[in-house]
Amino acid sequence: MKKLVFLFVACVLHSFILLSQGCIPVRSINGFGQYTFTDYMCTPSSWQFSIAGRYFRSFRDFREKTDLKTPAQNESVNEVYTMDFSLSKMFEHGWSVSMSLPVSANARTSSFEHGGPNTARHTTRSFGAGDLRFTVYKWLLPATIQQKFNFQVGLGIKLPTGDYKYQDYFYRNDTTEVLSALNPSIQLGDGGTGFITEVNAFYIFSKTISVYGNFYYLINPREQNGTAYTMGKTPTAIQIASGGVETSVPDLYSLRAGMYINMHAFSFSAGIRDEGTPVYDLVGGSNGARRAGYYLSVEPGILYKMKKCILYAYAPIVVDRSIKQNVPDKKTSGITHVFTAGPGGSANYELLAGISFKL
């Protein structure tokens, strides 16, 4: 039983990639690592393949912590379906490498981006592969069945393989349409080469109770990706002066912690997750259109472990969120002397399910 508990916790904590909801433009490459189970007690010849599915529907508009209670006619609704495919190779002495690629089908229905508020609603869509990522991991303590604690560091690279200029038609009226780049929240990539940093840890209290912690930060040095955030409209003088026309390539972060209750083949989890997009990047400039802010969620989950695979499902539920002023907002406030902060969309919850198995 001790071996099963230890292996389960080690599996859960292989890697952690941030997952976000709503209009904060977080690429769909993020959000599956913490649900990818890798057993670092495997032999050097071990391979693992994982498929993770994600769905969310965002429709609520927030400015800072205020729910704008947008009328249904003027809601901007995102629906995002993503399948993430991950292949990992385990080596001796706690080393492992992972390659992951997401494939997404996204849709955004809105009136504001087309004819304007209180006009006909239309839908723009994107479909395809996202940004490819490679990550190297190392458990820092020797892996033994008896140990109750270990922590892991990960360093990786995210490549801009996803289309960050994906286009669809925006309708000005019943007879006029314009082909333009989509809203950043449903683009397939962010257009930047990023650097992944991770720290994961666990502690086993008993045969049935264990706790975990994860930290993830994606450093995106590129400031803007050259894609106009106008949906085919002519930018205003304020947008041009504040630098809000082009799409930003933002950093991303996440903190995650919780506990597992292990009961034979089943395990039940309860945790919290704080995730989002900072206003300012660690490296490089921070100007451009981005929805800076955070989401705080509670995250219940259930897992079923078999001999060579794990089935799992999670349902993160948002309990607090805030959409912050980005750099163009701050510049606009300085120009107009009026507080400016664009709204950001949010889901109430999302659904994740997947399978991870040894080859």
N, C-alpha and C positions, 0 to 999 in steps of 0.2 A: 504493500500500500504506500509506503514511504517513497518507493521508487516512482510509482505512478504519480503521486502528488508533485514530486520534484520535477519529473519530466513534463508534466502539464504546465507548471509555472514557467519553466524554461521555454517551453513552446510559445506561450503567450507573449513573452517579452522579447522576441527576436528583433523586431524593429517597430518603430512608431512614426507614422507620417500623418501630419495634421489633416483633419477633415473639417470643412467649414460649410455653413449653410447660407442661403440667401444671396444677396447682391454683392457682398464683399467679394471682389473678383479673385477667388482662390481657385486655381486650376484643379481639375478633377483628378490629377495625378495624386493628390493628397487625400489621405483618409483611409488607406487600406493597410498600411504597415502594421498598425497595432492589432489588426485582426489576421495577420499572417503568422502562422504558428510554425516555428522551427525548433527542432529538438537538437540542442547543441551537444547532447550525449551521443549523437549518431557517429557511425564510423566515418573515416575520411572519404569513403566512396558514396556517401549519402547525398541524394538530390531531393528537393522538395518542390512541388508545384502547387500553386494556390490560385483560385478564382474567387473573387469577391464582387458581389453585386451591391449597388447603392441606388437608392431612390429618395428624392425629396421634392417637395413642392413649396416654394416660397411665394408669399403673397402679401404679407404685412409690411407696411412702410414705417420705419423708425427714423427719427432725427435725435441724435444723442439717445436718451432713454425714453423719449416720448413716442408713444404709439400715435401715428397721425390719423389712424382710423379712416384710411382712404376709402371712398365709396367704391363698390364693386365695379362700377363702370370704368373707373380710372385706375384700378389696380394693375400693377405690372406683375404678372405671374410667371415664375420660372418653374419648369418641370425638367428634372435632370435624372437620366438613367445612365449608369456607368458600370462597366465590367472591367475589373482590373486583373491582369494576368501577370503572375510573378513566378520566377524560377530562381531557386536558391541552391547553392552548393556549399556543403559543410566540410571544413578541413580540421586537422588536428589542432589541439591547444586552444580551442575556443574561437577559431577564425571562421568566418563565413563571408560569402559574397552573394549579392542579390541583384537581379535585373527585373524591372517591372515596367509594364506598359498599360495604360488605360485606353479603353474605347468607349466613347460617349455618344448618346443621342439626347440632344438638348432642345428645348422649345421655350420661347418667351412670348407671351401674349400681352398686348398693351394697346392703349389708345394714345397715350402721351407721346410715344416714339413715332407715331404715324401722323394722323391728322390733328392731334392735340387732345386735351381733356374734353370729355363728353362727346367725342366723335366715335366712329366705328372702331372696333377692336380688331387687330390683325395679329398674326403669329409669324415670328421668324424662327428658323431652325438651324441647327448645326449637327453634323454627324461625322465621326472619324476618330483616328487615334490621337492621343494627347502627347505630352512630353515624356520622353524616355528617361529613366533614372537608373543609375548604378550606385550601389552602396557596399562598402566593406565594413564588417562588424568584428569586434573582438570582446569576448568576455574576459574581464581583467583578473579574475581569480580562477585557479584551477577548478575544473568542473568535476565534482564528486557527488555521489548519491547522498552522502550524509550532510553536505553543506546546507545551511539555511539561508545564506545570503550570497548574492553576487550582483555585479553590475556590468553593463555593457556600454561601449562607446561605438558610434558609427560615424563614418565620414563618406560622403558621396558626391556625385555630380548629377545635375538635372540638365538634360539637353533640350534645346528648343525645337523638338521635332513636331509638336502639335501646331496646327494652323492657327496663328493668332490674328489673321486678317480675314477670317471666314466671312463671306458676304451673303446677304439675302436681300429681298425687296422690302422697302418701306413705302407705305401708301400715304400719299398726301390727300387724296380724295378717291372717288370711285374710278377715276380714269387716269390718274397720274401715279406712277410708282418710280422709286429711285433705288438703284442697287448700291448698297453701302455696307461697310463693316458692321458686324453685330455688336450688341452690348457686350462689354468685357465679361460679364457674368456667365455667358454661354459660349465664349470662345473656347477653342480646344487647347490652346497653349497661351503662355504669357510672353513669348518672344525673347526670353532671356536665358543665358546659361547660369544656373544657380548652383550653390554649394550647400550640401546637406550636412547638418550636424545633429547628432542624437545622443542621448544618455538614457539608458533603461536600467531599472533595478527592481529586485524583489526580495521579500523576506518571508520565510515560512514559519508560522507560529506553531502549527500543529498539523495533524494528518488532514484536517478538514478546512483550516483557515490559513490563507496567505494574503499578502498585500503586494501591490506593485506601484511603481512610479515611472513616468515617461516624460522626457523633455525633448522637443523637436524645434529646430530653427532652420529655415531656408534663407540663405543669404543670396539676394539677387542684385549684383552690382550695377546692372544696366538700369538707367533712369527711366527712359521711355522707349517704346518699341516702334514708334513711327506710325501707329494706327490711329486714325482720327476717331475721336469719341463724339461724333456728331449725328450718327444715324442718317446721313445724307443731307442734313440741314446746314445752312451757312452759319459758321461760328460767329458769336457776338464779339464786339470789341472787348468786353470784359473777359470773356473766355480766352481770347488771344493774349490780353495783357497779363492775366493771372497764370497762364501756362496750362490751362485746363483742357486744351483741345486734344492733345495726344494722350494715349493710354499709358499709365505708369506700369512699371514692372516691380511690384512690391515684394518686400520680405514677408515671410509668413512664420507664425510661431504657434506652439501648442504646449500646454501642460496637462498631464493626465495622471490621476491617482485613484486607487480604490482597493477593493478586496474581492477575493474569490472564496466561495464555499464549495468544497469538493465532496461530492457524494457518489462514489463508485464511478460509473461511466459519465455521469452528468456533473457539470459544474455551473454554478450560478454566480454572476458578478454584479457588483454595484459600485459605481464610481462617479467621479466628476471630471469634467473636461473644460478647460479655459483655452480658447483658441481665437485667432484672428489675424488682422493685418495692422502692423504699426503705422503710425503717421510718418515716422522717419526711418529710413533704412540704416543698417549698420555701416554699409559700404556703398559709396556712390550717392548720387542725388536722389531726391524724393519727390520731385515735381511731377505733374501729370495727373490724369484722372484716376483716382483709386477710391474705394470705399473703405477707409480706415475704421477700425472698430474691433469689438470682441463679442464672442458668444460664450456664455457659461451654461453648461448642460449637465444634467444628471444622466447616467448612462447604464441602464440595466441590460443584462445579457444572459444568454443561456448557451451552453456548449455541450456537445456529445462527442466523446472520444472513443474511437475504435482502434483496432490494432495498428492500422497504417494511415488513418485519416481522422480529421476532426471536422464536424459540422457545427456551425455557429450562427447565431442571429443576435442582433443588437438593435435597440431603439433609443438613441439619444434624444432627450427632451430638453428644450431650451427653457431655462428658468430666469435668465437675465441676459441683457444685451445692450450695447451702446454703439451708435454710429457717430464717429468723431469727425471734426473738421480735418480735411486733408490740406495739403500745402496750397493748391489753388483757392480753396475756400478761405484760408487765412489771408491770402493776398487780395482776394476780392473784398473781404471785410475791411482791409486796410485802405483800399481804393474808394469804396462806397461809404465807409464808416457805419455800415450796417452788418450785424452778425449774419454770416452766411455759412450754412452747412447743408449739403445735399442729403436727401433721404437715402436709406439703404433698406433693401428688402430682407425678410427673414421668414424661415419656416418655423412652425411650432415643434416639429420633430422630423426625424428621418429614419429610414429603415435600411439595415445592412444585413446581408446574409451571404454565406460562402462556404467553401470547402477547401481544405488544405490536406495534401496527402504526400507520402513518400513515394518516390519512383523506384 
